[in-house]
């Protein structure tokens, strides 16, 4: 049964974006605690629920039988009361239908709202999400599949994702299929679950991979991005395998998605093309991000850092990782998780910064 007390959160806290909403929805469904969220995305130029945020609200409601009010486009306040623990099943989410027009609302951000609750469900789930798969200000599918999910698998999660079609800004039209093993269907029990993580050291850089991609554009564009990145990273003296790809999509788009494969962790870096921006400039932007991380000696890339806080907050023991610097997203997500009382998170300033997550005892989550 859901808890009777309602947790009220101010969505304008910290960076005041959509992350507070997504983390709050995930934890609300995991511990079946009613939520009231005010001032949603108050610090953004277009406050309130956009199609991707509304899709996340409705998806979280679907898996938890939640009673919801305020779930409409532009709303700056919602009340969300789960009626049962997360329920496994097959779910289809289409951001364009929510928007009632073409939309590149982020597929990966919606999935990050759902994967933790569905991993806590009793059986396996399949989630199909349609929208933007490679759009700015959100993790591209490449980072989600090749950096975020591998980090979760090391904790004992069994989650796979497949890119069925590409979706770029502004029309979207992409599709990702994600399969999530429920806690009772796992066959690799190794004691308490989810397992904590220790990512203080990253180990040696072993290789750099990735791909440069262009949709509905001349083939020389991805080739130039790939060639530029390979040349710019050659001094790191590791194998470099950056492919160029030309794909079709609902609208044109271009980007480069790099993966730095360290001994203990793989992290991703990306940059997107825009009209008038040369392919070489796009490649340089992604290379600069990779080099900044490499010089920092941190284990976790700073975008990945705030994404890992949520799963680590329900692990079976304390976790630690290093990150180059504490971003506003990291600080805001730590605050949001703290409001639910599921974990104590300390962020120690330094070069690199050290983050420690100490989950509190939550028997309802630990049940196997």
Secondary structure per residue as TSV (DSSP state, phi and psi in degrees):
chain	resnum	aa	ss	phi	psi
A	1	X	-	360.0	145.2
A	2	X	-	-69.1	151.0
A	3	X	E	-68.3	147.2
A	4	X	E	-81.4	-25.3
A	5	X	E	-77.3	142.6
A	6	X	E	-104.6	127.0
A	7	X	E	-87.9	124.5
A	8	X	E	-103.3	127.7
A	9	X	E	-122.7	145.1
A	10	X	E	-97.0	109.6
A	11	X	T	-69.7	-4.9
A	12	X	T	-90.1	-1.2
A	13	X	S	-64.9	145.9
A	14	X	T	58.5	-127.0
A	15	X	T	-75.3	-13.5
A	16	X	-	60.3	36.6
A	17	X	S	-110.9	-155.4
A	18	X	H	-78.2	-11.7
A	19	X	H	-64.5	-37.5
A	20	X	H	-58.3	-43.4
A	21	X	H	-60.9	-49.0
A	22	X	H	-65.4	-45.5
A	23	X	H	-65.1	-40.9
A	24	X	H	-64.0	-40.8
A	25	X	H	-62.8	-44.6
A	26	X	H	-59.7	-50.7
A	27	X	H	-70.3	-34.8
A	28	X	H	-59.3	-41.6
A	29	X	H	-74.9	-36.1
A	30	X	H	-64.8	-43.3
A	31	X	T	-105.4	8.9
A	32	X	T	46.4	56.0
A	33	X	E	-115.8	131.2
A	34	X	E	-65.9	147.8
A	35	X	E	-134.6	139.5
A	36	X	E	-124.7	120.8
A	37	X	E	-116.4	122.0
A	38	X	E	-106.3	160.3
A	39	X	S	53.1	46.8
A	40	X	T	-62.9	126.1
A	41	X	T	53.2	40.2
A	42	X	T	-65.1	-24.8
A	43	X	T	-94.1	13.9
A	44	X	S	-102.2	154.8
A	45	X	T	-59.9	-28.6
A	46	X	T	-122.5	79.4
A	47	X	-	-61.1	165.8
A	48	X	S	91.3	-176.9
A	49	X	-	-77.6	120.8
A	50	X	-	-91.5	172.9
A	51	X	H	-53.2	-41.1
A	52	X	H	-67.4	-34.8
A	53	X	H	-72.3	-41.7
A	54	X	H	-64.8	-37.0
A	55	X	H	-61.9	-40.0
A	56	X	H	-65.5	-40.8
A	57	X	H	-60.8	-48.4
A	58	X	H	-68.7	-33.3
A	59	X	H	-67.7	-44.7
A	60	X	H	-62.1	-36.6
A	61	X	H	-66.4	-37.7
A	62	X	H	-64.8	-38.7
A	63	X	H	-82.8	-12.9
A	64	X	H	-120.7	3.1
A	65	X	T	60.0	31.7
A	66	X	-	-71.2	147.8
A	67	X	E	-90.3	125.8
A	68	X	E	-129.0	141.9
A	69	X	E	-132.5	151.2
A	70	X	S	85.2	9.3
A	71	X	-	-85.7	81.0
A	72	X	S	-149.2	156.2
A	73	X	T	-59.4	134.7
A	74	X	T	86.3	-9.0
A	75	X	-	-65.0	137.9
A	76	X	S	-106.6	7.3
A	77	X	-	-149.5	135.2
A	78	X	E	-133.8	154.6
A	79	X	E	-119.8	131.9
A	80	X	E	-136.6	115.8
A	81	X	E	-127.7	99.2
A	82	X	-	-62.8	141.6
A	83	X	-	-104.2	-10.0
A	84	X	S	-160.0	168.1
A	85	X	S	-62.2	159.8
A	86	X	-	-52.6	134.2
A	87	X	-	-108.8	128.1
A	88	X	-	-68.3	161.6
A	89	X	-	161.2	-169.1
A	90	X	E	-109.8	124.2
A	91	X	E	-126.9	139.5
A	92	X	E	-123.8	125.1
A	93	X	E	-125.2	131.2
A	94	X	E	-129.1	109.1
A	95	X	H	-64.1	-34.3
A	96	X	H	-63.0	-38.0
A	97	X	H	-65.9	-38.7
A	98	X	H	-63.2	-41.4
A	99	X	H	-78.1	-18.6
A	100	X	T	60.7	32.5
A	101	X	S	-170.4	176.3
A	102	X	-	-61.4	139.1
A	103	X	B	-150.1	138.6
A	104	X	-	-102.5	28.6
A	105	X	-	-52.4	138.1
A	106	X	B	-67.2	120.4
A	107	X	H	-65.4	-42.8
A	108	X	H	-68.6	-34.7
A	109	X	H	-68.8	-35.2
A	110	X	H	-65.0	-43.8
A	111	X	H	-63.4	-38.1
A	112	X	H	-65.9	-21.8
A	113	X	H	-72.5	-30.1
A	114	X	H	-101.7	-27.3
A	115	X	H	-64.3	-38.9
A	116	X	H	-66.8	-51.2
A	117	X	H	-57.9	-42.7
A	118	X	H	-71.0	-28.5
A	119	X	H	-67.6	-23.1
A	120	X	T	-85.5	-8.6
A	121	X	S	-72.5	167.4
A	122	X	S	-75.4	-25.3
A	123	X	S	-135.3	177.3
A	124	X	-	-73.9	154.6
A	125	X	E	-133.4	154.0
A	126	X	E	-126.0	129.6
A	127	X	E	-123.5	123.9
A	128	X	E	-106.9	123.3
A	129	X	E	-124.7	131.0
A	130	X	E	-116.2	133.7
A	131	X	E	162.8	-136.0
A	132	X	B	-91.7	123.3
A	133	X	S	-99.5	-24.3
A	134	X	S	-139.3	87.9
A	135	X	-	-136.4	152.0
A	136	X	T	-65.2	156.6
A	137	X	T	68.8	21.2
A	138	X	S	-156.0	158.6
A	139	X	-	-66.1	128.0
A	140	X	-	-67.7	159.7
A	141	X	H	-52.9	-38.7
A	142	X	H	-58.6	-42.9
A	143	X	H	-69.6	-40.7
A	144	X	I	-60.0	-47.5
A	145	X	I	-79.0	-31.9
A	146	X	I	-107.6	-6.8
A	147	X	I	-128.6	-55.6
A	148	X	I	-65.0	-52.3
A	149	X	H	-64.7	-41.8
A	150	X	H	-58.6	-36.2
A	151	X	H	-63.8	-38.7
A	152	X	H	-69.9	-35.4
A	153	X	H	-64.0	-33.1
A	154	X	T	-66.8	-19.0
A	155	X	T	-87.4	-5.1
A	156	X	T	105.2	-1.7
A	157	X	-	-72.0	147.6
A	158	X	-	-119.8	95.9
A	159	X	E	-135.2	131.5
A	160	X	E	-126.7	150.1
A	161	X	E	-138.3	141.5
A	162	X	E	-128.5	130.9
A	163	X	E	-86.0	113.0
A	164	X	E	-90.3	-35.7
A	165	X	E	-155.4	153.6
A	166	X	B	-86.2	142.9
A	167	X	-	-133.9	117.8
A	168	X	B	-115.1	163.7
A	169	X	T	-71.4	137.0
A	170	X	T	-104.3	-6.2
A	171	X	T	-91.6	-20.2
A	172	X	B	69.3	-127.5
A	173	X	-	83.7	4.6
A	174	X	E	-81.8	167.5
A	175	X	E	-145.7	133.4
A	176	X	E	-126.7	135.7
A	177	X	E	-110.6	126.1
A	178	X	E	-123.2	129.0
A	179	X	E	-110.6	133.5
A	180	X	E	-128.6	118.3
A	181	X	-	-75.7	129.7
A	182	X	-	-73.1	162.9
A	183	X	T	-64.9	-28.2
A	184	X	T	-88.0	-9.9
A	185	X	S	-100.4	0.4
A	186	X	-	-71.9	141.5
A	187	X	S	-111.7	11.5
A	188	X	-	-123.1	43.1
A	189	X	-	-58.9	125.2
A	190	X	-	-131.7	58.8
A	191	X	S	83.2	-149.1
A	192	X	S	-62.7	149.9
A	193	X	S	-144.6	145.7
A	194	X	S	-69.0	148.2
A	195	X	-	-76.5	141.2
A	196	X	-	-68.1	168.6
A	197	X	-	-130.6	143.2
A	198	X	E	-123.6	100.3
A	199	X	E	-117.7	59.3
A	200	X	S	-82.5	-40.8
A	201	X	-	-110.5	145.7
A	202	X	-	-103.6	-15.1
A	203	X	-	76.3	-175.6
A	204	X	-	-74.2	148.8
A	205	X	E	-72.1	122.4
A	206	X	E	-99.8	-36.3
A	207	X	E	-164.8	163.1
A	208	X	E	-122.4	126.9
A	209	X	E	-125.0	-170.9
A	210	X	E	134.2	-168.6
A	211	X	E	-153.6	148.2
A	212	X	E	-107.8	130.4
A	213	X	E	-131.7	141.9
A	214	X	E	-137.1	136.3
A	215	X	E	-109.8	129.2
A	216	X	S	58.4	31.8
A	217	X	S	-133.6	164.3
A	218	X	-	-57.9	146.7
A	219	X	H	-67.2	-20.1
A	220	X	H	-70.1	-20.4
A	221	X	H	-66.3	-54.7
A	222	X	H	-64.6	-32.3
A	223	X	H	-64.2	-40.7
A	224	X	H	-67.0	-38.7
A	225	X	H	-62.9	-45.7
A	226	X	H	-64.0	-45.0
A	227	X	H	-61.7	-43.0
A	228	X	H	-63.6	-45.0
A	229	X	H	-65.0	-43.2
A	230	X	H	-59.6	-44.3
A	231	X	H	-66.6	-39.2
A	232	X	H	-72.1	-22.9
A	233	X	H	-103.9	2.4
A	234	X	G	-60.1	-28.9
A	235	X	G	-71.9	-10.6
A	236	X	G	-75.3	-10.7
A	237	X	-	58.1	46.2
A	238	X	S	-133.4	160.0
A	239	X	E	-58.9	136.8
A	240	X	E	-124.0	122.3
A	241	X	E	-130.1	89.2
A	242	X	E	-114.7	114.4
A	243	X	E	-90.7	154.8
A	244	X	E	-110.6	137.3
A	245	X	E	-135.6	140.2
A	246	X	E	-113.1	127.3
A	247	X	E	-130.5	169.1
A	248	X	-	-109.2	150.4
A	249	X	B	-158.3	176.6
A	250	X	S	-67.4	-24.0
A	251	X	S	-151.9	161.6
A	252	X	-	-62.8	153.8
A	253	X	E	-171.7	158.3
A	254	X	E	-154.1	149.8
A	255	X	E	-173.3	165.4
A	256	X	E	-125.4	136.7
A	257	X	E	-130.0	105.8
A	258	X	E	-102.2	147.0
A	259	X	E	-126.5	123.5
A	260	X	E	-99.7	113.5
A	261	X	E	-96.3	99.7
A	262	X	E	-91.2	170.1
A	263	X	S	-58.2	-38.9
A	264	X	S	-111.5	-8.0
A	265	X	-	-160.8	145.5
A	266	X	E	-111.7	131.4
A	267	X	E	-128.3	152.9
A	268	X	E	-117.6	156.4
A	269	X	E	-144.4	142.8
A	270	X	E	-146.1	163.1
A	271	X	E	-153.5	150.3
A	272	X	E	-117.8	147.2
A	273	X	-	-80.7	155.9
A	274	X	-	-141.9	158.9
A	275	X	T	-55.5	128.2
A	276	X	T	88.8	-6.2
A	277	X	-	-97.8	115.3
A	278	X	-	-60.9	149.5
A	279	X	H	-57.8	-36.1
A	280	X	H	-65.6	-35.3
A	281	X	H	-67.2	-38.7
A	282	X	H	-62.0	-47.5
A	283	X	H	-60.9	-41.8
A	284	X	H	-60.0	-36.7
A	285	X	H	-64.7	-44.5
A	286	X	H	-67.5	-39.7
A	287	X	H	-62.6	-41.9
A	288	X	H	-61.4	-40.2
A	289	X	H	-64.7	-42.0
A	290	X	H	-63.1	-45.2
A	291	X	H	-64.7	-39.1
A	292	X	H	-59.4	-45.0
A	293	X	H	-64.9	-44.8
A	294	X	H	-61.2	-40.3
A	295	X	H	-71.0	-22.6
A	296	X	H	-73.4	-22.7
A	297	X	-	69.5	2.4
A	298	X	-	-69.9	152.9
A	299	X	S	-82.3	-42.7
A	300	X	B	-104.2	128.8
A	301	X	-	-64.6	144.9
A	302	X	H	-69.5	-22.7
A	303	X	H	-73.2	-39.6
A	304	X	H	-66.4	-29.8
A	305	X	H	-57.1	-48.8
A	306	X	H	-70.5	-25.5
A	307	X	H	-72.5	-29.9
A	308	X	H	-79.9	-18.2
A	309	X	H	-56.9	-42.2
A	310	X	H	-64.1	-55.9
A	311	X	H	-62.4	-35.3
A	312	X	H	-68.2	-23.3
A	313	X	T	-72.3	-13.6
A	314	X	T	-116.3	15.6
A	315	X	S	-70.1	168.2
A	316	X	S	-82.6	4.2
A	317	X	S	-168.7	177.1
A	318	X	-	-70.3	148.3
A	319	X	E	-127.7	157.3
A	320	X	E	-141.4	148.1
A	321	X	E	-152.8	162.1
A	322	X	E	-110.2	146.5
A	323	X	E	-142.7	151.0
A	324	X	S	-59.0	-41.4
A	325	X	S	-157.3	154.5
A	326	X	-	-82.7	111.1
A	327	X	-	-81.6	166.9
A	328	X	H	-61.7	-35.8
A	329	X	H	-63.4	-42.4
A	330	X	H	-62.6	-47.8
A	331	X	H	-64.0	-40.3
A	332	X	H	-68.5	-40.6
A	333	X	H	-67.3	-37.5
A	334	X	H	-61.0	-42.1
A	335	X	H	-62.9	-45.0
A	336	X	H	-60.9	-46.7
A	337	X	H	-62.3	-39.3
A	338	X	H	-61.9	-32.4
A	339	X	H	-64.8	-27.8
A	340	X	H	-84.1	-11.6
A	341	X	T	70.9	20.5
A	342	X	S	-88.8	-18.4
A	343	X	E	-159.0	154.0
A	344	X	E	-102.8	125.8
A	345	X	E	-120.0	123.8
A	346	X	E	-115.0	138.1
A	347	X	E	-122.9	108.1
A	348	X	E	-95.3	118.0
A	349	X	-	-64.6	147.2
A	350	X	S	164.8	-176.2
A	351	X	S	-130.0	93.1
A	352	X	S	-82.6	172.0
A	353	X	E	-79.3	141.4
A	354	X	E	-111.1	130.7
A	355	X	E	-116.6	130.5
A	356	X	E	-122.6	132.2
A	357	X	E	-120.0	119.6
A	358	X	E	-117.0	97.6
A	359	X	E	-64.0	146.2
A	360	X	-	-89.9	164.5
A	361	X	-	-69.7	119.3
A	362	X	-	-130.7	83.4
A	363	X	H	-55.3	-34.5
A	364	X	H	-64.5	-28.3
A	365	X	H	-84.4	-38.0
A	366	X	H	-71.8	-20.0
A	367	X	-	-52.2	132.4
A	368	X	-	-119.5	360.0
